Amino acid sequence: MPEELADRALKLFPPPAREIAPGEIYQDLDLPPPEHRDPSRPYIVINMVSSLDGKAAVDGGAFRIGSEVDRTTMRNLRAKADAVMIGAATLRAEKLSLSVDETDGGSQPLGVIVTNSGDVPLERNLIQDEHQKVLVLVPEDILEARVGRLRSRADVLRAPTTSEGTINLERALRALRYEHAVELLLVEGGPSLNHALISSNLADELFLTLAPKLLGGTPGETLTVLDGPALLAGEIRLLAAYLAGNELFLRYALDGS
Amino acid sequence: MPEELADRALKLFPPPAREIAPGEIYQDLDLPPPEHRDPSRPYIVINMVSSLDGKAAVDGGAFRIGSEVDRTTMRNLRAKADAVMIGAATLRAEKLSLSVDETDGGSQPLGVIVTNSGDVPLERNLIQDEHQKVLVLVPEDILEARVGRLRSRADVLRAPTTSEGTINLERALRALRYEHAVELLLVEGGPSLNHALISSNLADELFLTLAPKLLGGTPGETLTVLDGPALLAGEIRLLAAYLAGNELFLRYALDGS
């Protein structure tokens, strides 16, 4: 299947519509928005790609759902972020990087991996930039034997836990803000981490790339953008929409419910 | 949660962008397109609503995912269709109608329900307009005892079957075209019927309403727009995009692969 190589993009919303270069999508955003600079936690944006039928990954890897333009927008968002976060299941599913290709002399965002089990295949699946610091968030009471081997490649941050024994995300985020100066946190999945943040009203925005594909797959075989109990739907506002080729780039504000 | 009551809509794509009344979305379409009037089968458009996280139904009912504007666009499409088709599982899941509220003196589209089992709760769940003819498509070798009770409210069309014993959709569609003069067929799900049509390259367009909601739910609990084996992704083209409130109305051409 030929890769879509859009050479122009349209800003569709908000008006006025105008033509831009595909590489400009999300490039001029001021994030976090000045009115949302909160000292108690980072401003959190989630970036995901989905097919038209709502599938966020096939065969465990999301890489090929989006086009080259989608990867450019991902890099544009990463370049603004102080930290890029994923859940450990996403790293277990595929080889990936959390860094920015060209930093133009700037620094790499902090890589953050959230795990309740300690099963984080850094060596096998993390393509690590030598200038990028990586932090693994683990429950405070996890056995050192389960995290010790991570310390050769990452820092380990023990975070307070909920009554269920999983990481208390709100308190972990506060630690990222205070101890690691993370003002803008970019979350790139997986569906369970997205759900945990959204259901706790901790996510501020969703960047959703809608790839012009129908992937099929039966429930259980394929992932959607969110995985977790049904949510009470809050108000969600469309902030911006772009089109490159047949792929839509949608930015939403999650104002909470 | 307050219902979104958009009083204006934007046609975002194709350019030029312009403001329209929400009720005008999809109202001026010429369907089937003149160049696609094929005597061998109807022109087939699928209309579905999905949340941002790809969920097409919660608790078995899709009704509340879309807004009032979505229901208006559904009526606009039904008013153009010669027949409105659903799978029997969709009727088993919720009370619904396949008719047009106000026909302005015109006739009702033919209602078509596809079933391999004969389990079609017409009496319990079909809100039937007295002027609407309903056709139940069944496999040609189904026992009369399983379909006899349907005949008080509908016509029963026995369709040729595949080697797996399920309805041969291509041949059933030919019968709709030749025997019932269906030139434009609107399919409203469910996910298995959508998948069967798309995987057989029988669907020409997808109208996808992207509701500004995040619904959550775990795989297996919730439906997506398509349910069936993984598909080979074909070329999909965005034909039009509208925005009303925060809800997007997307029209795609499915050119097959």
Interface residues (C-beta under 8 A of the other chain):
Chain A: M1 L10 L12 F13 P15 P16 A17 S50 S51 L52 D53 G54 K55 A56 V58 H195 I198 S199 L206 L208 L210 P212 K213 L214 L215 G216 G217 T218 P219 G220 E221 T222 L223 T224 V225 L226 D227 G228 P229 A230 L231 A233 G234 E235 I236 R237 L238 A241 L243 N246 L248 L250 Y252 L254
Chain B: M1 L10 L12 F13 P15 P16 A17 S50 S51 L52 D53 G54 K55 A56 V58 H195 I198 S199 L206 L208 L210 P212 K213 L214 L215 G216 G217 T218 P219 G220 E221 T222 L223 T224 V225 L226 D227 G228 P229 A230 L231 A233 G234 E235 I236 R237 L238 A241 L243 N246 L248 L250 Y252 L254
